[in-house]
Amino acid sequence: MFVVKRAVNLLLLIAGAVVLWLIDYTYPDAYIVKSAITLAALAITYFFFSILLYTLLAPRVTAAKTQYQMRKLLSILNLAFSFGAVIMIWVVDPQALMVSFGLLAAGVAIALQDVFRNIVGGLTIFIGSPYRVGDRVKIKDAVGDVIDTRIMYTTLLELREWVDGDQPTGRLVIVPNGHLLSGNVYNYTRDNNFLWDELVVPISYDNDWQAASEMVHKLVEKETAEVTDQARSELSSMMSKYYLTTREVQTRVYMVLTSNYLELHIRYICLTRERRETRNRLSRSILEEFEQKGVAIGSSTLEITKFPDIGALP
């Protein structure tokens, strides 16, 4: 279906060129000739990049993400060569063209500052690759998975908002690329697929806190062992690319004293896209282990030891 649609577009370009040639045969005119040549040139570039190269490369590319990037690249090349062909056909005096473009650019740059910022941001994405399709990012106040990048805008599948645990809301967020030039871009998955997460478990002071801490540490360490090994390997690769000092990836349990209970702060490694699932699995496992070993969960309570003597009512 995709190839059929492109074939129809090619036939329309060819038909337009043929019609203009027939018109010029009856009513000779230089502009009609240039228009016919323009459509013919557009048909050639469209056939080469959008049909021929796509037909040759598509069967060799099986990954969906790579196919998307291939289509984007061919589309950009087709646009660039088509623009060059039009310039070569219609421009007679290149020097006059440069002067005209200079005056036009000065006026347009003032009126369309935001548009040019978005275009520069789009070029930054294609050249510098601060993020790619499939990455999980935060741009300005928007958090989501990148599902499309264009020269003006980036489209995100939104996360968070009213949904907890880094899961999609279902909304699409259209982010102007100009934000890349004036704000931070947080990429969760550029060079690694993990993050450090922390789970807080309150326990009563009546418990054996040392045994409870050791119990939780062993349980979480066992549950996250596979991801921890993967994180250690990815960190080694990152250290060869960035100036990155050694980071601890082993599970750690820290304790915080409060006036009501003892907090166990459990720091562990999890996959970026499975943070909520990991927290849910660990929470269930910890609760089951506490029930078996008789460990009481801490909570804020108020204990009244004596009532004031207010005397007899009159």
N, C-alpha and C positions, 0 to 999 in steps of 0.2 A: 504494500500500500504506500509505503514511504517513497519507494523508487518510482512508482506510477505517478505520484503527485509531482515529482521532480521532472519526469518525462513530459508531463502535460505543460509545465512551465517552460521547458525547453522548446516544445512545439509552438507555444504562443510567441516566443521571441523570434523563432525562425519565420513563422507566418507573418509577423509584423514587418520583418526585414524584407520579405518577398513582396508584400503589399506595397511598401514604400518604393521598392525598385520598379514595380509596375506603374506606380503613379509617376515616378520620375521619367519613365519611358514615354508617357503621354504628355506630361507637363514638366519638362526639364527644369530643375532648380538645384542649386548647390546645397541648400539647407536640407532638401529632401534626401540628397545623396549622402550627406553626412549623417542624417538620422538613420538611414538604412544601414550604413557601415557601423554605426554605434550599436544598433540592435544585433547585427551579426557578430560584432566583437563580444557583446554581452552573452550571446548564445554560446560562443566558443569557450569563454572562461567558465560559464555556468556548466557546460557539458564536461569540461576537464576536471574542475574541482568538486562539483556537487554530484556528478553522476559517475564519471569514469573512475576517479580516484576512490570515491566512496564504495563503488562496486568491487574494486580490487582489494581494498583494505578491510572492509566490513567482515568478510568471512574469516579473516585472520585474527580479528579482535573479538574475544569472547566475553571479557569482563565488561559489565554495564558501565562502570565509571570510566574506563578507557574508551569505550565507544562514545560516550558523551563528550569527552575531551577531544576525540578525533573529529566529531561533527563540528565542535566549536572552532577548531583550528582550520578546517576546510572552509567553513563559513567566513572566517576572517580573511583568509587568503583570497577567496573569491571576491569579497568586497574590495580588498586592496587592489587587486589586478583589474577589476572592473572600473574602479575610480581612475586608475592610471590610464586605461584605454580611452576613457571618455576625455580626459585631459589632452591626450596626444591627438585625438581626432578633432576636437573643437578649438583648441588654443593655437593661434597662428603666431602670436608674438609673446614668447615666454617672459620677456622683460616687463611688458605692460601688465601681464598677469600677476607678476610678483608685486608691482606697485599697487594694483587693485586689491590684491589679497591683503597687503599691509594695511591699507586704509580701512578695508572692511573688518579686518581682525581687530584693529584698535577700537572701533565702535562696538563690535559684538562682544569683545572681552569685558567691556564695562557693563553692558546690559545683561550679560549672561555669565556672571562670575560663578554662580553656583553650578551651572551646567558644566563649565570648564573644570571646576574642582572635581565634579563627579567623573568626568572623562579622565583627568589625570589620575584619580583614585583607581579607575578601572584599568588604566595602563599599569599602575603599580601592582595590581592584583595579577595581571597576566605576566609581568616581567619579574617582579620580586617574590611573588607567591607567598604573601603573609598568611593566606589560607587557600584551600582548594575545595572543590565540591566533595562533600562527605565529611569535612571537618566539623567539629563542634566548637563554636566560637561565641564570644560576647563582644558586641560592637555597640558602643554607647550603653543604652539600657536594655538592649535586645539580646537575648540568649537563645541559641538554636543551632540546628544542624544546617549547614550550607547545602542547598539543593540546586542552586543555579547562580551563575555569575555572568553579568553582562557588563557592557562598557559603562553604563550609567548606574546600575543598581545591582545589589546582591539580595537574593531571596533566601530567607531562613524559614525552616520549619520550627516554630516557636516552642520553647521549653519553659517550665516553671509557671510564672504568673499564678493562677489559682490552682495549679496542679503541682503537688510536691514531688520531690525525688528526681528532678531532672528528667521528667517524662513529658512527651509532646502534649500541647493543648489542642492541636488541630488547626490553629491559625497560621497563616503565612505572613511573615514580616518582610516588607520591602525596605531595605536599608540603602540610602544613597551612598555611593562609593566615596564621596567627599569626606565622610567621617574618618576615613583612614588617615587623612592629612592633618587632622586636628584633635584626634583622640586616641586612646589606647585600644588595641585589639587583643583580646584574650583568646588564645587558641588552646583548647583542651587536648587536641589529638594530633598536633603537627608532627612531633617526633617521638611521641610515646602514647600508649593506649591505657595508661593507668593514672591514678591519683591517690593521694593520701586522704583518708577519711578518718573521722573520729566519732566514736560512740560513747555516750555517757551513761553509766549504769550506777544508780544510787543504791547503797546497801545500808542496813541498820548497823549502828555501833555495837549491837549485841552479838553480831556475827564474828567469826574468826576471820578478820580482814586479810591476814596473810594467806590463809588457805583459799579464800574467795578470790583474791587477786591472782594467785597461781593457777587456780582452776580456769578463770576467764582467759588468762594469757595462753594456756595450752590449747584451749578450745578454739580461740580465734586464730592462733598460729596454725593449727591443723587445717582449719577451713580455708585459709587464704594462702596455703603453702605454694600451690601451683602458680597463682598470680604473682606472688612475691618473687619466685624464680624468674618469671617472665620480666618483671620490673627490673630485676638486677641485670638481666641481659640488655634491656633497652637503655638503662642508665649507662652501661659501658659504651654503647654506641654513641650516646649523647656526649659523653666525656671526650670522645675523639673529634667531635664537631664543635663543641662549645667549651668555654672555660668554666668547667663545672667541677666543684670539689666533691668528694665522696659523700654520698647521702645514705642514711640508715634506712633500710627497707624492712627490717625485721619488726614484728609486732611488739609494741611496747604498751605497758599499762602504767598510767600515772595516777596518783591519788591526790584528791583535794578535800580538805576538811571544811565542813560547813556546820552550822549550829544545829542541824537536824539529822544529818546523815553523812556518810562517807561516800564521795563520788569517785568512781573508777573511770578514768578517761582512757579509752582504748583506742590507740592509734594503729592503723593497719592499712595495707595496700588493697585496692580494688580496681577493677576495670572501670574506665570512665563511663561507659554506657550501661553499667550494671550496678551503679551505686545503690539505688533503692532496693534492688533484689538482694544485694549483699547485706545491707543493713537489716532487711527483713529476715533473712536466713540466720544471721548471727543473733539477732534478738530472740528468735524462737529457740535457737539452740541454747542460749544462755538461760532463758527462763526454764526450759526443761531440765537443765543441769542443776539450777538452783532449787527446783522442786524436789529433785531426787536427793540432793545433799542437805536440804533444809535451810538454805540461805534465805533470809528475809530481805525483801526489797525495801529500801528506805523511802520515807515520805515525810512531808511537813505535817507535824501534828502539834496540838496544843493540849497540855496536860494541866488540869485544874486540881490542885492538891487541897485547897481549903476555900470554903465559901465565906465571905465576910459576914459578920454578925450585924444585921440591920435592925434588930430589935423587933418587938411585937407591934403589929399594926394597930392603930387606935380604933 
